[in-house]
């Protein structure tokens, strides 16, 4: 069955890999599964056809036969469960990788999104000057904890897994701020993720959409 995902017809980041469809593209590339992409406009996100797939009017969605999924964590988990390459056959290692997937989305990403929102979308608010440093410090708390746990390891728990894929994807969102560079091991960890051939293919595919005439 053909896998079809949705993505922005023009991503707000201009194809820098920050849109969440990149995570799904990367996962599919890691497990060598072909897929098609249906591009949607911002207007189409709020139309009934798309809302039937994603009730919150966002991207990406994932369709395969009669299965339709939304939310990147759920989609990547489904891909990793169905195809070898992103989750270990060892039950304990598998469980730890899934734990890191949840940690990326539930613990690391929320303060990063809070910072990005304050920095980019609330900069004109009278309280922005006080708020931005506060949320930046919340990001630093989490990154310091993650940095301490990673140490000098290559990946979070032995071999590269879906947990690393999700964590690197989340950390990429804070890199433009310069905060990531305060933690040398995390910056190197993200660079290792970006260097993976599967990520390179996913990034190139998303960039091609956003740089087409």
N, C-alpha and C positions, 0 to 999 in steps of 0.2 A: 504494500500500500504506500502511496506517495505521502510524504510528510510535507505539510505546508505550514509555514509560519508567517506572521504578519510583522511588518516593520514600517516605520515612517517613510513616506515618499520623499520627505526632506527632513532629516533629523535636526533638532535644535542645536546639536553640537557640531554640525557640519561634517559628520563622518569620522569623529575622533575616537570612536569605539565606546562612548559612554552610554549610548542608548541601550536599553536592556535587551534588545534583540541580539546584541553581540554575544551575550552569555549563552543564549540558546544556539546560535550559529557555532560558537566555539565548542560546545558540548557535542553537537552533531558531527563536527569535523574531527573531534578526538575519537569518536567511535566509528568513523568512516561511514556515516549514513548520508546519502544524498537527500536533498530537500529543495523545495521550491519556496519562493517568497512572494507573498501578496502585499504590495505596497498600499498603504492607506494614508489619506490626508487627515489633517486635524479635524476637518469637518466630518469626515466619514467615521471617525472614532465615536461620535455621538449619535450616529444613525442606528436604527434598529438592527440591521444586519450584523454590525460589529458588536453591538451591545448584547446580542444573543450569544456571542462567543466570550466576550469580556464585559461583565456587568458594570465595571467601573470605567469603561471607555478608555482603556490604555493598550499599549503594546508591550510585549508580543503576545500572540496567541499561538497555539499549536494544534494542528488538526492531522489526524491519521485515521482513515476510515471513518467509523462512527464515533471516534474519540475526539473530544475538544477540550483543551486545557488552557488555563491562564495562570499567571504568576510564575516568574522565572524559577523560583525555588522548586515549585511543584513540577515544572516542565523538565528542568535539568535532572531532578531526581527520577522522573519517569524514564528519561533517556538512559541514565546511568543504570537503572534497574533492568532495562530491557536489553541493553547492549554492553558487551564486555569492554573494559578499558577505563572506567571511571570509579568503579567500586571494587574493592578486593573480594576475593572468594572467601577469605577468612572472615568469619562472622564478627569477631571483635573489631578487626580493622575496618570492616564495613560500617559497623555501628559508630565508630569514632569519626569516620569520614562524614557520615550523615550528621553527626553532632556539629562538626565544623561548618557544614552547610547552614545549619540553623544559626550558629554563632555569627556567621558572616551577615546574614539577613536581619537577625533579631537583636544582636548586640553591637556589632561594629557599624552597620549601615545607618541606623537611626540618627546618631549624633552627627554623622557625616552629612546626611541629608538636611538636618537642622542647620548645620553650618552653611551649606550651599544655599539654602533658602534665605538665610539671613544676609549672606554676602551678596547674592545676585538679585534677589527678588524683593528684599525689604530694605535695601540700602538707602532708600529715600525716606524711611520712617524716622521720626524724631528720636527714637530710642535705639536706632541701629548702632550708633557709635559705642554704646554700652553693651549691647547684646552680642555683637560679633566676637569680641574677645572671650566672653563667657562661654559661648558655644564652641569656640576654637579650643578652649581648655578642656571641654568635655571630650572632644575628639582626641586630644593628646592623652588623656587618661586611658582611653581604650587602646590607643596605638602603643602606649608604653606597656600595657599589660600584654598585648599581643606580641610585641617585640621581645619581651622577657621570655615568653613561652616559646617562640620560634628559636631564639638563640642563634646559633650558627648552623642550624639544620637547613637542608635544601628545601624541604616541604614540611607541612604541618605534622604529618604522621607517617613517616616512611616514604613510600612512593607517592607520586602525584595522584590526586584523586579529585572527585567532584567537590570535595571540601575546599581544596586549593583553587579550583576553577572559580567557585563562588567568591572566595575571599579576595583573590586577585582582582576580580571584576569590581568588587565593592571598593577596594583600596584605590583603584584607578580614578574613582570619582573625587578623591581628595588630593590627588597629586598636583593638579593645577594651582592649588593654594600654597604649595611649598611645605606644608606641614609634614607630608610623607618623608621628605628629604631629611627631616630631623632624626629619623630612625634609619640608619644606614642598612641594617639587615632587612628591614621591611621594603625599602626601596630596591634592594638587590633581589628580594623575593618576587616583587612585582615584575622586575625586568626579566627574571627567569620565566615567569608565566608568559610574558609578551613574546619571548624568544621561541616559544614552542611553535612548531610548524602549523599545528591546528589553529592556534590563535592568529597567526599571521594570515592564514587563509580566511578566517572569519572577519578579521579587521579589513582585509583588502576587499572582501565582498561588500561590507557595509560602506566603505569609503567609495567604492565604485558607484553605488546608488546615489550618493550625495555629491558626486563630482561630475555626474553625467550632464550633458547640455540641457 
